[in-house]
Amino acid sequence: MLWDAFVAIHNKTGLGGMLEIPMESFTRAVEIVLKESEIHDAAGYRPSSEMWAQAVRSCGYVQARVATGRIMSAAPHVV
């Protein structure tokens, strides 16, 4: 579900290139879900796909990719 959430936001926002998930975004999304899940914890509990999607929207993935893209496109190309 986590991977699918990253794929969905990557495609929805029109980010170019291959899907690359910065470790900080990945771990932040997991942290968000773990903190949110604490109040729902019970035998058999599983975070919903919507919870994962919300975590990915909140983890800074899009902002990191946009910032990295700007840095990479502004850097001089050395051949």
N, C-alpha and C positions, 0 to 999 in steps of 0.2 A: 504494500500500500504506500509506503514511503517513496519508493522509486517512482511509482505511478504518479504520485502527487508532484514530484519534481518534473517529470516528463510533461504533465499537464500544464504547469505554470510556465515552463520553458517554451512550450508551443503557443500557449495563450498570449504571452507577452511578446512573441515574435523575436525572441533572442536568437541571434545568428549563431551559426556554428554548431558543433556537437554539444550534447549535454555533458557538461563538466560541473560537478558539484564540489564547491570548496568545502574542505573538512569543517571549517567553522560553521557554515550553513547547515551541514548535515548534523553535526553534534548539537547545534542550537535547536533544530527541529525536534530531535529526539528528546532533548531536555524539556522543551515546551510540552510535548506529549506526556512525558513522565510526570511533570508537575501537575498537569491538568487531570491525569488519570488517578492521582493520589486520592481524590475525593470519591472516585467511582470504584476503587479497588474492592474486588470480591472474587471468589472462586469463579473461574470461567470468564472473567472480564477480558475483553479485547477492545483496544481503541478503535473507533470507527474510521472509515476512510475519510469522512468529513473532518474529523479531528486531525488526522495527518495532513489533509489539504490546508486546514487553517494554520497548522504549525509551519508548513512550508511557506505560506503567504507571510507569516510573521517572522521568519528566521533571518531575513536579510539577503536571501539568495538573489533575487532580482536586482537589488541595489548593488550587491557585490559584482554581479556579472556586468551590469551597466558601467560601473566604475572601472572595472578591469578592462572592458572593451574600449573605453575612452582612453585609458592609459596606453593600451597596446596600439590603438590606431594613431595616437599622437606621437608615439616613439618613432624615431628615424629608423628606416630600414637599412640595415647594413648587409651588403652583398659581398 
